[in-house]
Amino acid sequence: TPRIGLGDPPLYRFSPAPAGTILEQSPAPDTPITGPTTVDLVVSRGPEGNKVTVPDIIGMSVEETLAAMGRTDVVFDFSSRIPEGGEMAGTVVSQMPAGGSNVAGFSRVATVIAMPVQASSGKVYGVFTETLPVYPYPFQIKVSAISPTGERYPLVTLKHPGGPLSVPYAVEEGTVLVLTILNKEVGTYEIHAQNPEQ
């Protein structure tokens, strides 16, 4: 049986087909082959100019924000600060563009979350950040948590185009966050409270 390899990298183009769908291949299916052969692929990036509505997440808790992130095709870029005025700690206090705006799919939304100075709940609040490679189409990203007692639970599953990734969290001290891209674990990160003297 002749060996078959895939051409690397595949060619990507915008298409009405869902992102990641193989649109063409060369040689064509059912072509007789006699020796080692490389199959070149054309893969969909998804539709071009796809517009989405930015969700309004102002006032949402960390848990509500994580749920909203998994239901939208925009990318939230989180920063954090201590609460000001009447802002509630542990909630989103600003976003730009505003909720209800129509933007291109996977546009970035600058988002600020007010973090407690000292969490009374025993949880550690923060923003997990990682710089990812830029992907040819949005990849499925998961961030899970493993509690100090060994219980594993999902924080968020979302589609992401690559580049800066930021995910807010409110977890127990010593929790390990696990980053998974396309069902492959790529990193683990242990969470500890910041020492105010540092």
C-alpha positions in Angstrom: 0.0 0.0 0.0 1.5 3.4 -1.0 2.2 5.9 1.7 0.1 9.1 1.8 1.1 12.3 3.5 -0.6 15.6 3.9 0.9 18.8 2.4 1.9 21.2 5.1 0.5 23.8 5.7 -2.9 23.5 4.0 -4.2 26.5 1.9 -7.0 28.4 3.7 -9.7 30.5 2.1 -13.0 32.1 3.1 -16.1 30.1 2.3 -19.7 29.7 3.4 -18.7 26.2 4.7 -17.9 26.0 8.4 -14.3 26.8 9.4 -12.1 23.8 9.2 -14.1 22.1 6.4 -12.0 20.5 3.6 -13.1 22.2 0.4 -10.7 20.6 -2.1 -7.9 18.1 -2.3 -5.2 17.3 -4.8 -5.0 14.6 -6.1 -8.8 14.2 -6.3 -10.6 11.4 -4.5 -10.3 7.9 -6.1 -7.2 8.9 -8.1 -5.0 5.8 -8.5 -1.6 6.2 -6.8 1.4 3.9 -7.0 4.0 5.5 -4.8 4.4 7.8 -1.9 1.9 10.7 -2.4 1.3 14.1 -0.8 -2.3 15.2 -0.6 -2.7 19.0 -0.7 -5.8 20.4 1.0 -7.8 23.7 0.7 -9.6 24.3 4.0 -12.4 26.8 4.8 -11.7 29.7 7.1 -15.5 30.2 7.4 -17.5 33.0 5.9 -15.8 36.3 5.2 -17.4 39.4 6.7 -19.5 37.5 9.2 -21.1 40.0 11.6 -22.0 39.3 15.2 -23.6 41.3 18.0 -21.4 42.0 21.0 -23.1 40.8 24.2 -23.5 43.2 27.1 -21.6 41.7 29.9 -21.3 44.8 32.2 -22.3 43.8 35.7 -21.8 40.1 35.1 -19.9 38.0 37.7 -16.9 36.0 36.7 -19.0 32.8 36.3 -21.6 34.6 34.2 -18.9 36.2 32.1 -17.3 32.8 31.4 -20.7 31.4 30.3 -21.2 34.4 28.0 -17.7 33.9 26.5 -18.6 30.4 25.4 -21.8 31.6 23.6 -20.3 34.4 21.4 -18.0 34.8 18.4 -16.2 37.9 19.8 -12.9 37.8 21.8 -12.9 39.5 25.1 -9.5 41.0 26.2 -9.7 41.3 30.0 -7.8 43.6 32.2 -8.4 44.1 35.9 -8.4 46.8 38.5 -9.7 47.4 42.0 -13.3 48.6 42.2 -14.0 52.3 42.0 -17.0 54.2 43.4 -20.0 52.0 43.6 -18.6 49.2 41.4 -19.0 45.6 42.7 -15.9 43.5 43.1 -15.8 40.4 41.0 -17.9 41.9 38.1 -17.3 43.4 34.7 -17.3 47.2 34.9 -16.6 48.3 31.3 -16.4 47.0 27.7 -15.6 48.6 24.4 -17.3 48.3 21.9 -20.5 48.3 23.9 -23.0 45.5 24.1 -25.4 45.5 21.2 -22.8 46.7 18.7 -22.5 44.8 15.4 -18.9 43.8 14.6 -17.0 41.4 12.4 -16.8 37.9 13.9 -14.0 37.4 16.4 -13.4 41.1 16.8 -11.7 42.0 20.1 -13.7 43.6 23.0 -11.6 45.5 25.6 -13.1 44.5 28.9 -12.3 45.6 32.5 -13.2 43.5 35.5 -13.1 44.8 39.1 -11.2 42.4 41.2 -11.6 42.2 45.0 -8.5 43.4 46.9 -9.0 40.5 49.4 -11.6 37.9 48.5 -13.7 37.0 51.6 -15.0 33.9 49.9 -11.6 32.2 50.1 -11.3 32.3 46.3 -8.5 33.8 44.3 -9.6 36.2 41.6 -7.4 37.0 38.6 -7.1 37.0 34.8 -5.3 34.1 33.1 -3.4 35.3 30.1 -1.5 33.4 27.3 -0.2 34.4 23.9 -1.3 31.8 21.3 -0.1 31.4 17.7 -2.4 33.1 15.2 -4.7 30.4 13.8 -5.9 30.1 10.2 -9.5 29.9 11.6 -10.9 30.0 15.1 -9.8 26.9 17.1 -11.7 25.4 20.0 -10.0 26.4 23.3 -10.8 25.0 26.7 -9.7 26.2 30.1 -10.4 23.7 32.9 -9.7 23.9 36.6 -8.4 21.1 38.9 -9.2 22.0 42.5 -6.7 21.3 45.4 -8.8 18.2 46.2 -8.4 16.9 42.6 -11.8 17.7 41.3 -11.7 18.7 37.6 -14.3 21.1 36.2 -14.6 23.3 33.1 -14.2 27.1 33.3 -14.9 28.0 29.7 -14.9 26.5 26.2 -14.8 29.0 23.3 -13.6 29.5 19.7 -10.5 31.7 19.5 -8.5 33.0 16.5 -5.2 33.0 18.3 -3.0 35.8 19.6 -3.7 37.2 23.1 -6.0 35.0 25.2 -7.4 36.2 28.5 -9.8 34.4 30.8 -11.0 35.7 34.2 -11.1 33.2 37.1 -12.4 32.9 40.7 -11.0 29.7 42.1 -9.6 28.2 45.3 -6.0 28.8 46.2 -3.8 26.1 44.7 -6.1 25.4 41.8 -4.4 24.3 38.6 -5.7 25.8 35.3 -5.4 23.5 32.3 -5.3 25.0 28.8 -6.5 22.7 26.0 -6.4 23.5 22.3 -8.2 21.2 19.8 -8.5 18.5 22.5 -4.7 18.6 23.3 -3.5 19.8 26.7 -0.8 22.5 26.1 -0.2 23.9 29.5 -1.0 23.9 33.2 -0.8 26.9 35.6 -1.1 26.8 39.4 -3.0 29.7 40.9 -1.9 31.4 44.1 -3.0 34.6 45.8 -0.7 37.6 45.2 1.1 38.8 48.3 0.2 42.5 48.7 3.8 43.3 49.7 5.1 42.1 46.3 
